[in-house]
Amino acid sequence: MKTKMTLFIMFLTTMAFAQKGINYKAIITDGSGNLIANTKIEVQFNILKSAAQTNVYSEIHEPTTDDKGIIVINIGEGTLNTGSPDFTSIEWGIDTHFLNVLIDKGDGLVDMGTTEFKAVPYALNVAKKQHVLSVPAAVFYPNNEVCSFFNSIGPGGAEITNTNGSTSVCVLQASVQLPHGVHIDTFTVYYIDNSEAQLAIQLIKESFEPGFALVSDIIETTGNSTDIIEETVALDHVVDNNNGGYFVRVYCRNWDAFGA
């Protein structure tokens, strides 16, 4: 008799944007080392990407030093230089980034040097998280002869592979589209599994070299339930679409079937 197992998967990720501002504090002095106190100055920040130091963001601030010559500025909240993209467009998780500082104390902008960011800014503070993806249901009808499915997960294709005549590993694998550069910190699955089979659910990444890589830990279902079950796995992964895409994979360790 055919045993019906219904698996409803909702794939949820959370997007952690780079913080709106990066705190910058400096003491301003003249060429002789004397404090420049209570004076309005101009500061230009340029954010550069990769070893080539391509300018990906540029802004101007006009702070006033305090009586100790100190300025405190929030990088990302200044006036954009002409042609500069918005601060939120910076893909911190892809490649290295550098901060270039220029200061005008009254005699024109002077380049104060360039330093590398040692920690990506989104790790310092995150904005409100957002769900970026959910996918529809997948329904399986396994028995001793047939392992089949309909309704693929996500917009891509899906396939089942297994062996013939022995305990099989049946796989449903379908591509999912994730925004490049976002930070995923949770992988949540909602499912109903009223079969005898034990399923495993993963988020995986396809790499041109060396191949598929596991992004999430395995979520194991227990079966024999008509309740909607929620499982969440904590992640720390920055989406990189430059070297292959992402897939949700569902497979079963104990289906004896040649597949369909």
Sequence and secondary structure as in RCSB ss.txt:
>XXXX:A:sequence
MKTKMTLFIMFLTTMAFAQKGINYKAIITDGSGNLIANTKIEVQFNILKSAAQTNVYSEIHEPTTDDKGIIVINI
GEGTLNTGSPDFTSIEWGIDTHFLNVLIDKGDGLVDMGTTEFKAVPYALNVAKKQHVLSVPAAVFYPNNEVCSFF
NSIGPGGAEITNTNGSTSVCVLQASVQLPHGVHIDTFTVYYIDNSEAQLAIQLIKESFEPGFALVSDIIETTGNS
TDIIEETVALDHVVDNNNGGYFVRVYCRNWDAFGA
>XXXX:A:secstr
    EEE    B EE    S EEEEEE B TTS B  S B EEEEEEEETTTTEEEEEEEE  B  TTSEEEEEE
TSSEE TT   GGG  TTSS EEEEEEEESSS EEEEEEEE SS GGGT     EE      EEE   SS   EE
S SSSS EE    SSS EEEEEEEEE   TT EEEEEEEEE   SS  EEEEEEEE SSS EEE S  EE   S 
 S EEEEEEEEEE  GGG  EEEEEEEEEE     
